[in-house]
Amino acid sequence: MKTKFSAASLRRLRPGSAKSAVQGALVRAAPSTPLVPVGRSLPGRSRPVPAKTEARTKSGGMFFHPLIFFVVIPTLFAFVYIAFIQSRQYVAESKFVIRAATEPKASGVTDTLSIISKIGGSSGTKSTAQDGFIVADYIRGRTVVNDIGGKEFMRQLFARPSIDYASRMSDTGSLEDIWKYWNKHVSATLDTISGVVTLRVHAYSPQDALLINENILKLCETLINTMSDRSRTDAVKRAESEVDLASKKLVEAKKQLLEFRNRNVLIDPATKALAIGDLIGKLTIKRIEVQNNLASLSGSLNAESPSQRLLTNQLNVLNKQIDDLKGELTGSSDSPRVSAEIGEFEQLKLNEIFAQRLYQIAQTSFEKARQEAAKQQLFLVTIVRPLLPEEPLVPQVGVDTFLFFSLAMIFYGIASLLIASVRDHAA
């Protein structure tokens, strides 16, 4: 079937619509071609279309699936590295506990409260978890790296060419890098209930693991001894300083009392006051006798008689003596008062007694502190000694490969979800 267009009809069409008219005519003139199933020959064709062409195309595309590139192949590389390349690590383990020289005996309710306090993290015994935490922090700290030998020691054990590149320590690393590497190979955990510290050392030879573990135990024992000695020394020094201070106060009090006695030429003012009081009493008795005699003679004799004058003179002398003694006892303008001397002496004596008592208390405290310091000696008791490892424990090929595969699948799933979400949002 042919379609003819006249020149006049083509001239009547607009320039923009000529192309559309021609295309529409061609579409109407195109013969209808029947759809032939795959695998059957078309009319006038000699070769059939193969039925498995599409299936082969889909099966060949499976080898280029992203799961193969991002999960399976990396897992195979990880397996090869873990099984055949990664250096084997040997583990040396030891367990120890910090104990005091004497442990308090507990029974009944006290024992129960001790267990409860240990569960709560605060022990009432001298072997507290605090000492274990101190030792564990020391093992995980930077100081132990310097104490054990520093950079040279670490490079000799962990920077050898026989160790694979990924596991080897850098030769040019700083102290901070070495400390991070140390914490990856040395661990210390504390059981707060029992107070047991577990030390685990990972090294690339059995001898190195054993050597590091033994050196750490020696350093921890040195640390415990230093802490114990410092604690005991501080306690004894404080008590000794109190004794010295009390002794100085006692010496000063005795010195002041001695100066008072030398200045007043008097041992005890109270004794002097007592003697003056006795003398006043005797003179008073004698004055009473003279007054009685004078009163008995006054009726029979003249006042100008010798006997009367004699008794009168005796009475005046007695009165003067009594007044002088009273003035000496209570004080006068010429001589100090005995009462003032007694007050000063009693103050000095009280200071001496107080200083003496304080010195005795300080002496008792010093002896008690010295005894307690002897009981506060701390010891590092090794429960499990480190032994020479016979087989490497790291890496675990099956477990590590499975973990790598699991992580790869997780990341692949997350990435697939994100890409699908972006595509949906863009569509």
C-alpha positions as CSV (number, residue, x, y, z in Angstrom):
1,M,0.0,0.0,0.0
2,K,1.4,3.4,-1.1
3,T,0.4,6.8,0.1
4,K,0.7,9.7,-2.4
5,F,0.9,13.4,-1.6
6,S,0.3,16.0,-4.1
7,A,2.4,19.1,-4.4
8,A,-0.5,21.3,-3.7
9,S,-1.4,19.5,-0.6
10,L,2.1,19.8,0.7
11,R,2.2,23.5,-0.1
12,R,-1.1,24.0,1.8
13,L,0.5,22.5,5.0
14,R,2.4,24.7,7.3
15,P,6.1,24.3,7.6
16,G,5.9,23.1,11.2
17,S,3.1,20.6,10.6
18,A,4.5,18.9,7.4
19,K,6.7,16.7,9.3
20,S,3.9,15.6,11.7
21,A,1.6,14.8,8.8
22,V,4.2,12.7,7.0
23,Q,4.9,10.8,10.3
24,G,1.2,10.1,10.9
25,A,0.8,8.8,7.3
26,L,3.8,6.6,7.6
27,V,2.4,5.1,10.9
28,R,-1.0,4.5,9.3
29,A,0.7,2.9,6.3
30,A,3.0,0.6,8.4
31,P,1.8,-3.0,8.3
32,S,0.9,-4.7,11.6
33,T,3.5,-7.2,12.6
34,P,2.2,-10.0,14.8
35,L,4.1,-10.8,18.1
36,V,5.9,-14.1,17.9
37,P,6.8,-16.0,21.1
38,V,10.5,-16.4,21.9
39,G,12.0,-19.5,20.4
40,R,9.7,-19.6,17.3
41,S,10.7,-18.5,13.8
42,L,9.2,-15.5,12.3
43,P,7.6,-15.6,8.8
44,G,10.2,-15.1,6.2
45,R,13.1,-15.7,8.8
46,S,15.3,-18.7,8.7
47,R,17.0,-18.6,12.2
48,P,15.0,-18.8,15.4
49,V,15.8,-16.6,18.5
50,P,17.3,-18.7,21.3
51,A,15.1,-19.2,24.4
52,K,17.9,-19.0,27.0
53,T,19.5,-15.8,25.9
54,E,17.8,-13.7,28.7
55,A,18.5,-16.3,31.3
56,R,22.2,-16.4,30.5
57,T,22.3,-12.6,30.7
58,K,20.8,-12.6,34.2
59,S,23.1,-15.4,35.4
60,G,26.2,-13.6,34.1
61,G,25.2,-10.5,36.0
62,M,25.3,-12.3,39.4
63,F,29.1,-12.3,39.2
64,F,29.0,-8.5,39.2
65,H,26.6,-8.1,42.1
66,P,27.7,-5.5,44.7
67,L,27.5,-8.1,47.5
68,I,30.4,-10.0,45.9
69,F,32.6,-6.9,45.7
70,F,31.8,-5.4,49.1
71,V,31.2,-8.5,51.3
72,V,32.4,-11.8,49.9
73,I,35.7,-10.7,48.4
74,P,36.7,-8.6,51.5
75,T,35.8,-11.5,53.7
76,L,38.0,-13.8,51.7
77,F,40.9,-11.4,52.0
78,A,40.3,-11.1,55.7
79,F,40.3,-14.9,56.0
80,V,43.6,-15.1,54.1
81,Y,45.2,-12.4,56.3
82,I,43.9,-13.9,59.6
83,A,44.8,-17.5,58.7
84,F,48.1,-17.1,56.9
85,I,49.6,-13.6,57.5
86,Q,48.6,-12.3,60.9
87,S,51.2,-13.0,63.6
88,R,50.2,-15.3,66.4
89,Q,49.9,-13.9,69.9
90,Y,50.7,-15.8,73.0
91,V,48.9,-14.9,76.3
92,A,50.4,-15.1,79.8
93,E,48.0,-14.7,82.6
94,S,48.5,-14.1,86.3
95,K,46.2,-13.3,89.3
96,F,47.2,-11.5,92.5
97,V,45.6,-9.7,95.4
98,I,46.6,-7.0,97.9
99,R,46.6,-8.1,101.5
100,A,47.6,-6.4,104.8
101,A,49.8,-7.9,107.5
102,T,46.9,-8.6,109.8
103,E,43.2,-9.0,108.9
104,P,40.5,-8.3,111.5
105,K,38.5,-11.3,112.6
106,A,34.8,-11.2,111.7
107,S,32.0,-13.4,112.8
108,G,28.2,-13.4,112.9
109,V,26.7,-10.0,112.1
110,T,30.1,-8.5,111.4
111,D,30.9,-11.1,108.8
112,T,27.6,-10.5,107.1
113,L,28.1,-6.7,107.1
114,S,31.6,-7.2,105.7
115,I,30.2,-9.3,102.8
116,I,27.5,-6.7,102.1
117,S,30.0,-3.9,102.1
118,K,32.2,-5.8,99.7
119,I,29.3,-6.3,97.3
120,G,28.5,-2.6,97.5
121,G,32.1,-1.9,96.6
122,S,33.4,-0.7,100.0
123,S,35.2,-3.2,102.2
124,G,35.6,-2.7,105.9
125,T,38.9,-4.7,106.0
126,K,42.3,-3.4,105.5
127,S,42.5,-5.3,102.1
128,T,40.2,-2.9,100.3
129,A,39.4,-2.7,96.6
130,Q,41.0,0.7,96.6
131,D,44.5,-0.8,96.6
132,G,43.5,-3.1,93.7
133,F,42.2,-0.1,91.7
134,I,45.5,1.8,92.3
135,V,47.5,-1.2,91.0
136,A,45.2,-1.7,88.0
137,D,45.4,2.0,87.1
138,Y,49.2,1.8,87.4
139,I,49.3,-1.1,84.9
140,R,47.2,0.7,82.5
141,G,49.1,4.0,82.9
142,R,52.1,5.5,81.1
143,T,54.4,5.2,84.1
144,V,54.6,1.5,83.9
145,V,55.9,1.8,80.3
146,N,58.9,3.8,81.5
147,D,59.4,1.7,84.5
148,I,59.5,-1.6,82.5
149,G,62.2,-0.3,80.1
150,G,60.7,2.5,78.0
151,K,60.8,2.7,74.2
152,E,63.8,0.5,73.7
153,F,62.3,-2.4,75.6
154,M,59.0,-2.1,73.7
155,R,60.8,-1.9,70.4
156,Q,62.8,-5.0,71.1
157,L,59.7,-7.0,71.8
158,F,57.0,-5.5,69.5
159,A,58.9,-3.9,66.6
160,R,60.7,-7.0,65.2
161,P,60.6,-7.7,61.5
162,S,59.1,-11.1,62.1
163,I,55.9,-9.5,63.2
164,D,53.4,-8.6,60.4
165,Y,53.2,-5.0,59.4
166,A,49.6,-4.5,60.7
167,S,50.5,-5.9,64.1
168,R,54.0,-4.5,64.4
169,M,54.7,-1.4,66.6
170,S,56.1,1.6,64.8
171,D,59.8,2.3,65.4
172,T,59.3,6.1,65.3
173,G,56.2,6.2,67.5
174,S,55.9,8.7,70.4
175,L,55.4,7.7,74.0
176,E,51.7,8.3,73.6
177,D,51.6,5.9,70.6
178,I,53.6,3.3,72.6
179,W,51.2,3.7,75.5
180,K,48.2,3.1,73.3
181,Y,49.9,0.0,71.8
182,W,50.6,-1.2,75.4
183,N,47.0,-1.0,76.4
184,K,46.1,-3.1,73.4
185,H,48.4,-5.9,74.5
186,V,48.3,-5.6,78.3
187,S,45.1,-5.6,80.4
188,A,44.3,-5.5,84.1
189,T,40.8,-6.2,85.5
190,L,39.7,-6.1,89.1
191,D,37.0,-8.2,90.8
192,T,35.6,-5.8,93.3
193,I,34.1,-8.5,95.5
194,S,37.2,-10.7,95.9
195,G,39.8,-8.0,95.2
196,V,41.6,-10.2,92.8
197,V,43.4,-8.5,89.9
198,T,43.8,-10.4,86.7
199,L,46.7,-9.5,84.5
200,R,46.8,-10.6,80.9
201,V,49.7,-10.0,78.5
202,H,49.6,-10.6,74.7
203,A,53.0,-11.0,73.0
204,Y,54.3,-12.5,69.8
205,S,56.4,-15.2,71.5
206,P,55.8,-17.3,74.6
207,Q,59.0,-16.0,76.2
208,D,58.1,-12.3,75.7
209,A,54.6,-12.8,77.2
210,L,56.1,-14.5,80.3
211,L,58.9,-11.9,80.6
212,I,56.5,-8.9,80.5
213,N,54.0,-10.5,83.0
214,E,56.8,-11.2,85.5
215,N,58.3,-7.7,85.2
216,I,54.8,-6.2,85.7
217,L,54.3,-8.3,88.9
218,K,57.7,-7.1,90.2
219,L,56.8,-3.4,89.5
220,C,53.4,-3.8,91.2
221,E,55.1,-5.3,94.3
222,T,57.5,-2.4,94.4
223,L,54.6,0.0,94.1
224,I,52.8,-1.7,97.0
225,N,55.9,-1.6,99.2
226,T,56.4,2.1,98.4
227,M,52.8,2.9,99.2
228,S,53.0,0.9,102.5
229,D,56.3,2.4,103.6
230,R,55.0,5.9,102.9
231,S,51.8,5.3,104.8
232,R,53.7,3.9,107.8
233,T,56.4,6.6,107.7
234,D,53.8,9.4,107.5
235,A,51.8,8.1,110.4
236,V,54.9,7.6,112.6
237,K,56.3,11.0,111.6
238,R,53.1,12.8,112.6
239,A,53.1,11.0,116.0
240,E,56.7,11.8,116.5
241,S,56.2,15.5,115.7
242,E,53.4,15.6,118.3
243,V,55.8,14.1,120.8
244,D,58.5,16.7,120.0
245,L,56.0,19.5,120.3
246,A,54.7,18.2,123.7
247,S,58.3,17.8,124.9
248,K,59.2,21.4,124.0
249,K,56.1,22.7,125.9
250,L,57.0,20.6,128.9
251,V,60.5,21.9,129.0
252,E,59.3,25.5,128.7
253,A,56.8,25.0,131.5
254,K,59.5,23.6,133.8
255,K,61.9,26.4,132.9
256,Q,59.3,29.1,133.8
257,L,58.7,27.4,137.1
258,L,62.4,27.2,137.9
259,E,62.8,30.9,137.1
260,F,60.0,31.7,139.5
261,R,61.5,29.7,142.3
262,N,65.0,31.3,141.7
263,R,63.5,34.8,141.6
264,N,61.5,34.4,144.8
265,V,63.9,32.1,146.6
266,L,61.0,30.0,147.3
267,I,60.1,26.4,146.5
268,D,56.4,26.6,147.2
269,P,54.5,29.8,148.2
270,A,51.8,27.7,149.7
271,T,54.2,26.3,152.2
272,K,55.3,29.9,153.1
273,A,51.7,31.0,153.5
274,L,51.0,28.0,155.7
275,A,54.0,28.9,157.9
276,I,53.0,32.5,158.1
277,G,49.5,31.4,159.1
278,D,50.8,29.2,161.8
279,L,53.0,32.0,163.1
280,I,50.1,34.4,163.2
281,G,48.1,31.9,165.1
282,K,50.8,31.4,167.7
283,L,51.3,35.2,168.1
284,T,47.6,35.7,168.4
285,I,47.4,33.1,171.3
286,K,50.3,34.8,173.0
287,R,48.7,38.2,172.6
288,I,45.5,36.9,174.2
289,E,47.5,35.7,177.2
290,V,49.2,39.2,177.5
291,Q,45.9,40.9,177.2
292,N,44.5,38.6,180.0
293,N,47.4,39.3,182.3
294,L,47.2,43.0,181.6
295,A,43.4,43.0,182.3
296,S,44.0,41.1,185.6
297,L,46.7,43.5,186.8
298,S,44.9,46.7,185.8
299,G,42.6,46.6,188.9
300,S,45.4,46.2,191.5
301,L,48.3,48.1,190.0
302,N,48.8,51.5,188.7
303,A,49.0,52.0,184.9
304,E,52.5,53.5,185.4
305,S,53.8,50.5,187.3
306,P,56.7,48.5,185.7
307,S,54.6,45.4,185.3
308,Q,51.8,47.3,183.5
309,R,54.3,49.0,181.2
310,L,56.0,45.7,180.5
311,L,52.8,43.9,179.6
312,T,51.7,47.0,177.5
313,N,55.0,46.9,175.6
314,Q,54.7,43.2,175.0
315,L,51.1,43.7,173.7
316,N,52.3,46.4,171.3
317,V,55.1,44.3,170.0
318,L,52.7,41.3,169.4
319,N,50.3,43.5,167.6
320,K,53.0,44.9,165.4
321,Q,54.3,41.4,164.6
322,I,50.9,40.1,163.7
323,D,50.2,43.1,161.5
324,D,53.5,42.6,159.7
325,L,52.8,39.0,159.1
326,K,49.3,39.8,157.8
327,G,50.8,42.4,155.5
328,E,53.3,39.9,154.2
329,L,50.6,37.4,153.6
330,T,48.1,39.8,151.9
331,G,50.6,42.2,150.5
332,S,52.0,45.7,151.1
333,S,53.9,48.4,149.4
334,D,57.3,47.1,150.4
335,S,57.1,43.4,149.7
336,P,55.0,41.4,147.2
337,R,52.0,39.6,148.4
338,V,52.2,35.9,149.1
339,S,48.8,35.4,147.6
340,A,50.0,36.9,144.3
341,E,53.0,34.5,144.5
342,I,50.6,31.7,145.1
343,G,48.5,32.6,142.1
344,E,51.5,32.8,139.8
345,F,53.0,29.6,141.1
346,E,49.7,27.8,140.7
347,Q,49.5,29.0,137.1
348,L,53.0,27.9,136.4
349,K,52.4,24.6,138.1
350,L,49.2,24.0,136.2
351,N,51.0,24.7,132.9
352,E,53.6,22.2,133.9
353,I,51.0,19.5,134.8
354,F,49.2,20.1,131.5
355,A,52.4,19.9,129.5
356,Q,53.3,16.7,131.4
357,R,49.9,15.2,130.6
358,L,50.1,16.3,127.0
359,Y,53.6,14.7,126.7
360,Q,52.3,11.4,128.1
361,I,49.4,11.4,125.6
362,A,51.8,12.1,122.7
363,Q,54.1,9.3,123.9
364,T,51.1,6.9,124.1
365,S,49.9,8.0,120.6
366,F,53.4,7.5,119.2
367,E,53.7,4.0,120.5
368,K,50.2,3.2,119.2
369,A,51.0,4.7,115.8
370,R,54.2,2.7,115.6
371,Q,52.3,-0.5,116.4
372,E,49.5,0.3,113.9
373,A,52.1,1.1,111.3
374,A,53.6,-2.3,111.7
375,K,50.2,-3.8,111.1
376,Q,49.6,-1.7,108.0
377,Q,52.2,-3.4,106.0
378,L,50.8,-4.4,102.6
379,F,51.7,-7.4,100.6
380,L,51.2,-8.5,97.0
381,V,50.1,-12.1,97.1
382,T,50.3,-13.9,93.7
383,I,47.4,-16.4,93.4
384,V,48.2,-17.6,89.9
385,R,51.8,-17.4,88.8
386,P,52.4,-16.7,85.0
387,L,53.4,-19.8,83.0
388,L,55.1,-20.1,79.7
389,P,52.3,-20.3,77.0
390,E,52.4,-23.3,74.7
391,E,49.9,-22.4,72.0
392,P,48.7,-19.0,70.6
393,L,45.3,-17.9,71.6
394,V,45.0,-15.0,69.1
395,P,43.9,-14.8,66.4
396,Q,40.9,-17.2,66.3
397,V,40.4,-17.7,62.6
398,G,36.8,-18.9,62.5
399,V,35.5,-16.4,65.1
400,D,37.4,-13.4,63.6
401,T,36.4,-14.2,60.1
402,F,32.7,-14.6,61.1
403,L,32.9,-11.2,62.9
404,F,34.4,-9.5,59.9
405,F,31.7,-11.1,57.6
406,S,28.9,-9.9,60.0
407,L,30.3,-6.4,60.2
408,A,30.6,-6.3,56.4
409,M,27.0,-7.5,56.0
410,I,25.8,-4.9,58.4
411,F,27.6,-2.0,56.6
412,Y,26.4,-3.4,53.2
413,G,22.8,-3.5,54.4
414,I,23.0,0.1,55.8
415,A,24.5,1.3,52.6
416,S,21.9,-0.4,50.4
417,L,19.1,1.1,52.4
418,L,20.6,4.6,52.1
419,I,21.1,4.2,48.3
420,A,17.6,2.9,47.8
421,S,16.2,5.8,49.9
422,V,18.1,8.3,47.8
423,R,16.9,6.8,44.5
424,D,13.3,6.7,45.7
425,H,13.5,10.3,46.8
426,A,15.1,11.3,43.4
427,A,12.3,9.4,41.5
